[in-house]
Amino acid sequence: MSGEYILEVKNLSTEFRTREGTVSAVKKVSFNLSPGKTLGIVGESGSGKSVTALSVMKLLPDYAHIPEGEIWFSPEKGTQTNLLTTPNPEMQRIRGNKISMIFQEPMTSLNPVFSCGEQVSEVLRIHQHLSRPEAHRRTLELFDQVELPRKEELYFSYPHQISGGQKQRVMIAMAMSCNPSILIADEPTTALDVTVQKNILRLMEQLQAHYGMAIIFITHDLGVVGEIADDILVMYRGEAVEYGQVETIFQHPQHLYTQGLLSCRPTAHVHRLPTVEDFMEKRPLSSEPKSRNKTLQQQAPALVVEGLTKHYSSSKGWFSSPKTVVKAVDDVSFVVYPGETVGLVGESGCGKTTLGRAILRLIDPSKGKVLFQGKELTSLNSSELRPLRKDMQIIFQDPYSSLNPRIPIGEAIMEPMAVHGIGKNSRERREKTEQLLEKVQLSAAFFNRYPHQFSGGQRQRVCIARALAVDPGFIICDESVSALDVSVQAQILNLLKDLQEERNLTYIFISHDLSVIRFMSDRILVMQQGKIVEEGYAEELYENPQNPYTQKLIDAVPAGTPEAIRVAIERRRLGK
């Protein structure tokens, strides 16, 4: 064991015993972590990143087995502990105290029946042996450090009452409560707004500088890890395929998988994104620029939105008058032309999803007009709307919650066909469903599988097939790639573009990520606090934003380029 490392992992292998046999999740992985430094572990879902971290923490399930390897932990000079041979009582003292972990999904990591402050306070009472008043006071200090607003109010708030970024800050406060030597952050910014993500990354850098801790940062996005890491370990199918300094790997990636991860993030306005599979199978890559132009606007509009408004009122009690009015959508007007993609971008809470649902009359607007196919949707009742439903569809953000877990995916795709009378019988509808599964790059043999048997990217393809089942001309894509690996994201974005060209589809593409919006869109609408604050052609708006809010969104996007990484490394070196 070398004295310069706080953690040294040697030839770690982790296996899972299943009914089908033994699955090797981690295969002879080795890496080192120095005090005060950040190691980024990068790879797609299923590459073994999280299992590696859980192996270090000894938080594996009973059916897991570590057949070989060593994990040496040295929090102080002259002390060495092999965590794999450390008894459980001693590991319980190390976990949360010397080595802390921020889990991927804060909503499932926080207990819904306890307040946020009480959960942090409990850690302090257990590990630091503080009294209840002392733990309360220290928790408020930690909330200050992680820049949580209204700390006293938030102490007594429950997880469902605060935003995703705030929940993540509570998790960071909990992880930092005992001043750990090592912080393991497992996908801490996945599905967060780019602005919130940037704030979380800066916060972790500040806490690291203050406490001098080492960080293991796990992510699927090389652009994100390039902003914070000193060294990178790239994992693919349980193996470490590349390991070294961040700047070296970004400038000279050696493995085809690393090259694929670097290339599939949407960083330029091209016609098609390269995917990891393109690199692994050495397919020729196309750098053809997007050829679509402004002639789309010479047609009659497919959708016209005029002064659309949606307000919500909250009251103090059953018999009191409204206390506050929330202007979720505030006097929004725009048009969408046939075959066009209009990107709608903004932070969580700006009104994007509410606007999309109001357009489709999934919620009723407070006022305004929506004209689709020459008909004014806001004046139609439910029976008059039904025939138009087949022509306008939505792909929701979370494919798992939008699919019925008790219904096979084939039946879920067939269901809207039956509702709208598409196909003479179930046999015809099944044939069309199988064709759609193949169209979205799934197998027709998956017809009888259930949603839980698919990955996130596969479930999103099922939802796309379900939206296409009724042959719509207009689709709203609501954050449909926000929680996906960048490699899977590239596949879904390419698929949506291919389908648009093949079927002349019209999209409103909702996202908080301007790099994704830039790739997909012909025009962009920027939304803030219920209003459209800027709009324009995608490339022009991205290259020359006029509104400060748009500039803030663009600045928050991790560039993921070698030059951007050099700037980030220099900034960290100077302590800025």
Salt bridges, closest charged atoms under 4 A:
GLU90 OE1 - ARG93 NH2 2.80
GLU118 OE2 - ARG125 NH2 2.86
GLU118 OE1 - ARG132 NH1 3.50
GLU141 OE1 - ARG138 NH1 3.25
ASP144 OD2 - LYS151 NZ 2.79
GLU152 OE1 - HIS136 NE2 3.92
GLU153 OE1 - ARG150 NE 3.35
GLU187 OE2 - HIS220 ND1 3.36
ASP193 OD1 - HIS512 ND1 3.67
GLU205 OE1 - ARG202 NH1 3.48
GLU205 OE1 - ARG571 NH1 3.01
ASP221 OD2 - ARG265 NH1 2.53
GLU227 OE1 - ARG202 NH2 3.17
ASP230 OD1 - ARG572 NH2 3.99
ASP278 OD1 - ARG283 NH1 2.93
GLU281 OE1 - ARG283 NH2 2.83
ASP330 OD1 - HIS311 NE2 3.94
ASP330 OD2 - LYS531 NZ 3.23
GLU340 OE2 - ARG523 NE 2.63
GLU347 OE2 - LYS552 NZ 3.92
ASP364 OD1 - ARG361 NE 2.76
ASP391 OD1 - LYS390 NZ 3.63
GLU415 OE1 - ARG466 NH2 2.68
GLU431 OE2 - ARG427 NE 3.76
GLU434 OE2 - ARG430 NE 3.12
ASP471 OD2 - LYS432 NZ 2.80
ASP471 OD1 - ARG503 NH1 3.60
GLU479 OE2 - LYS352 NZ 3.87
GLU479 OE2 - HIS512 ND1 3.25
ASP485 OD1 - HIS220 ND1 3.42
ASP498 OD1 - ARG272 NH1 2.96
GLU501 OE2 - HIS271 NE2 3.05
GLU502 OE2 - LYS439 NZ 3.02
ASP513 OD2 - ARG265 NH2 3.94
ASP522 OD1 - LYS290 NZ 3.30
ASP522 OD2 - ARG292 NH2 2.76
GLU539 OE1 - HIS269 ND1 3.63
GLU539 OE2 - ARG518 NH2 2.57
GLU540 OE2 - LYS294 NZ 3.09
GLU543 OE2 - ARG518 NH2 2.96
ASP555 OD2 - LYS198 NZ 2.45
GLU563 OE1 - ARG566 NH2 2.43
GLU570 OE2 - ARG573 NH2 2.36
